[in-house]
Amino acid sequence: MRWSVVGSPIGDLSLAVDDTGVCRVTFGVVDGIEPVTVPDPLLVEAHEQVKAYFAGERTDFDLPLSVRGGSTFERAVWQQLLRIPYGEMQTYGDVAKAVGDAGAARAVGVACNRNPLPLVVPCHRVVGAGGKMVGFGGGIPRKRHLLELEARVAFENLWS
């Protein structure tokens, strides 16, 4: 894996790529990584897309992904997360129903927590029943920031 760090309004994000695509997004700087010193085209593109997302200029990511690990259920959840439109939210129960197991809302929460590509695979768009702000590996303040950013940009795009 090749790593780099990009600054953002929610703090540093560590990005990793392999020969297939983006394989990790981590909040903060990962201890022990050695960021690449020679520009890697995929890392450069990932940086540009992350910066454009936070600037409100990008509403999705167009990057090759390399998802490692995860159970069949977790991978199904991660695929479903990619279907949640920008600026919208679904509950853990909604995601559970969408992947075919209506009683698995808590398991969806676990899958979201194990998401190796937060932000790019938008687990921040999943909320508790009734829209309650619960659970996020990056912390609730980051989740709130991301949801508020997307709501603002979606509203601006609707009226522009």
Contacts in CASP RR format, 6 or more apart in sequence:
PFRMAT RR
TARGET T0000
AUTHOR 0000-0000-0000
METHOD contacts of the structure
MODEL  1
MRWSVVGSPIGDLSLAVDDTGVCRVTFGVVDGIEPVTVPDPLLVEAHEQV
KAYFAGERTDFDLPLSVRGGSTFERAVWQQLLRIPYGEMQTYGDVAKAVG
DAGAARAVGVACNRNPLPLVVPCHRVVGAGGKMVGFGGGIPRKRHLLELE
ARVAFENLWS
1 16 0 8 1.000
1 17 0 8 1.000
1 18 0 8 1.000
1 23 0 8 1.000
1 24 0 8 1.000
2 16 0 8 1.000
2 17 0 8 1.000
2 18 0 8 1.000
2 36 0 8 1.000
2 40 0 8 1.000
2 43 0 8 1.000
3 14 0 8 1.000
3 15 0 8 1.000
3 16 0 8 1.000
3 30 0 8 1.000
3 33 0 8 1.000
3 34 0 8 1.000
3 35 0 8 1.000
3 36 0 8 1.000
4 14 0 8 1.000
4 15 0 8 1.000
4 35 0 8 1.000
4 36 0 8 1.000
4 40 0 8 1.000
4 43 0 8 1.000
4 46 0 8 1.000
4 47 0 8 1.000
5 12 0 8 1.000
5 13 0 8 1.000
5 14 0 8 1.000
5 15 0 8 1.000
5 28 0 8 1.000
5 29 0 8 1.000
5 35 0 8 1.000
6 12 0 8 1.000
6 13 0 8 1.000
6 15 0 8 1.000
6 46 0 8 1.000
6 47 0 8 1.000
6 50 0 8 1.000
6 51 0 8 1.000
7 13 0 8 1.000
8 50 0 8 1.000
8 51 0 8 1.000
8 54 0 8 1.000
9 54 0 8 1.000
9 145 0 8 1.000
9 149 0 8 1.000
10 27 0 8 1.000
10 141 0 8 1.000
10 142 0 8 1.000
10 145 0 8 1.000
10 146 0 8 1.000
11 27 0 8 1.000
11 28 0 8 1.000
12 27 0 8 1.000
12 28 0 8 1.000
12 29 0 8 1.000
13 25 0 8 1.000
13 26 0 8 1.000
13 27 0 8 1.000
13 28 0 8 1.000
13 50 0 8 1.000
13 119 0 8 1.000
14 24 0 8 1.000
14 25 0 8 1.000
14 26 0 8 1.000
14 27 0 8 1.000
14 28 0 8 1.000
14 29 0 8 1.000
14 30 0 8 1.000
14 33 0 8 1.000
15 22 0 8 1.000
15 24 0 8 1.000
15 25 0 8 1.000
15 43 0 8 1.000
15 46 0 8 1.000
15 47 0 8 1.000
15 50 0 8 1.000
16 22 0 8 1.000
16 23 0 8 1.000
16 24 0 8 1.000
16 25 0 8 1.000
16 26 0 8 1.000
16 33 0 8 1.000
17 23 0 8 1.000
17 40 0 8 1.000
17 42 0 8 1.000
17 43 0 8 1.000
17 46 0 8 1.000
17 66 0 8 1.000
18 66 0 8 1.000
20 64 0 8 1.000
20 66 0 8 1.000
21 42 0 8 1.000
21 63 0 8 1.000
21 64 0 8 1.000
21 65 0 8 1.000
21 66 0 8 1.000
22 42 0 8 1.000
22 46 0 8 1.000
22 63 0 8 1.000
22 64 0 8 1.000
22 65 0 8 1.000
22 66 0 8 1.000
22 117 0 8 1.000
22 120 0 8 1.000
23 65 0 8 1.000
23 66 0 8 1.000
23 67 0 8 1.000
23 68 0 8 1.000
23 116 0 8 1.000
23 117 0 8 1.000
24 116 0 8 1.000
24 117 0 8 1.000
25 116 0 8 1.000
25 117 0 8 1.000
25 118 0 8 1.000
25 119 0 8 1.000
25 120 0 8 1.000
27 118 0 8 1.000
27 137 0 8 1.000
27 138 0 8 1.000
27 139 0 8 1.000
27 142 0 8 1.000
36 43 0 8 1.000
42 63 0 8 1.000
42 64 0 8 1.000
45 63 0 8 1.000
46 63 0 8 1.000
49 58 0 8 1.000
49 61 0 8 1.000
49 62 0 8 1.000
49 63 0 8 1.000
50 119 0 8 1.000
52 58 0 8 1.000
53 59 0 8 1.000
53 61 0 8 1.000
53 119 0 8 1.000
54 149 0 8 1.000
56 149 0 8 1.000
56 153 0 8 1.000
59 86 0 8 1.000
59 87 0 8 1.000
59 150 0 8 1.000
59 153 0 8 1.000
59 154 0 8 1.000
59 157 0 8 1.000
60 86 0 8 1.000
61 119 0 8 1.000
61 120 0 8 1.000
63 120 0 8 1.000
65 117 0 8 1.000
65 120 0 8 1.000
65 121 0 8 1.000
67 75 0 8 1.000
67 78 0 8 1.000
67 116 0 8 1.000
67 117 0 8 1.000
68 116 0 8 1.000
69 75 0 8 1.000
69 116 0 8 1.000
70 114 0 8 1.000
73 99 0 8 1.000
73 101 0 8 1.000
73 104 0 8 1.000
73 107 0 8 1.000
73 111 0 8 1.000
74 110 0 8 1.000
74 111 0 8 1.000
74 114 0 8 1.000
76 99 0 8 1.000
77 95 0 8 1.000
77 99 0 8 1.000
77 108 0 8 1.000
77 111 0 8 1.000
77 112 0 8 1.000
78 111 0 8 1.000
78 115 0 8 1.000
78 117 0 8 1.000
78 121 0 8 1.000
80 95 0 8 1.000
80 98 0 8 1.000
80 99 0 8 1.000
81 95 0 8 1.000
81 112 0 8 1.000
81 115 0 8 1.000
81 121 0 8 1.000
81 122 0 8 1.000
81 123 0 8 1.000
81 125 0 8 1.000
81 126 0 8 1.000
82 121 0 8 1.000
82 122 0 8 1.000
83 98 0 8 1.000
84 90 0 8 1.000
84 122 0 8 1.000
84 125 0 8 1.000
84 126 0 8 1.000
86 122 0 8 1.000
86 150 0 8 1.000
86 153 0 8 1.000
86 154 0 8 1.000
87 125 0 8 1.000
87 147 0 8 1.000
87 150 0 8 1.000
87 151 0 8 1.000
87 153 0 8 1.000
87 154 0 8 1.000
88 125 0 8 1.000
88 154 0 8 1.000
89 125 0 8 1.000
89 126 0 8 1.000
89 127 0 8 1.000
89 131 0 8 1.000
89 147 0 8 1.000
90 98 0 8 1.000
90 125 0 8 1.000
90 126 0 8 1.000
90 127 0 8 1.000
91 105 0 8 1.000
91 126 0 8 1.000
91 127 0 8 1.000
91 128 0 8 1.000
91 129 0 8 1.000
91 130 0 8 1.000
91 131 0 8 1.000
92 105 0 8 1.000
92 106 0 8 1.000
92 108 0 8 1.000
92 109 0 8 1.000
92 112 0 8 1.000
92 126 0 8 1.000
92 127 0 8 1.000
92 128 0 8 1.000
92 129 0 8 1.000
93 102 0 8 1.000
93 103 0 8 1.000
93 104 0 8 1.000
93 105 0 8 1.000
93 108 0 8 1.000
93 128 0 8 1.000
93 129 0 8 1.000
95 105 0 8 1.000
95 108 0 8 1.000
95 126 0 8 1.000
96 102 0 8 1.000
96 103 0 8 1.000
96 104 0 8 1.000
96 105 0 8 1.000
96 107 0 8 1.000
96 108 0 8 1.000
99 108 0 8 1.000
101 107 0 8 1.000
105 129 0 8 1.000
108 126 0 8 1.000
109 126 0 8 1.000
109 135 0 8 1.000
112 123 0 8 1.000
112 126 0 8 1.000
112 135 0 8 1.000
112 136 0 8 1.000
113 123 0 8 1.000
113 135 0 8 1.000
113 137 0 8 1.000
115 121 0 8 1.000
115 123 0 8 1.000
118 124 0 8 1.000
118 137 0 8 1.000
118 138 0 8 1.000
119 146 0 8 1.000
122 146 0 8 1.000
123 136 0 8 1.000
124 136 0 8 1.000
124 142 0 8 1.000
124 143 0 8 1.000
124 146 0 8 1.000
124 147 0 8 1.000
125 147 0 8 1.000
125 150 0 8 1.000
127 133 0 8 1.000
127 134 0 8 1.000
128 134 0 8 1.000
133 140 0 8 1.000
133 143 0 8 1.000
133 144 0 8 1.000
134 140 0 8 1.000
135 143 0 8 1.000
136 142 0 8 1.000
136 143 0 8 1.000
END
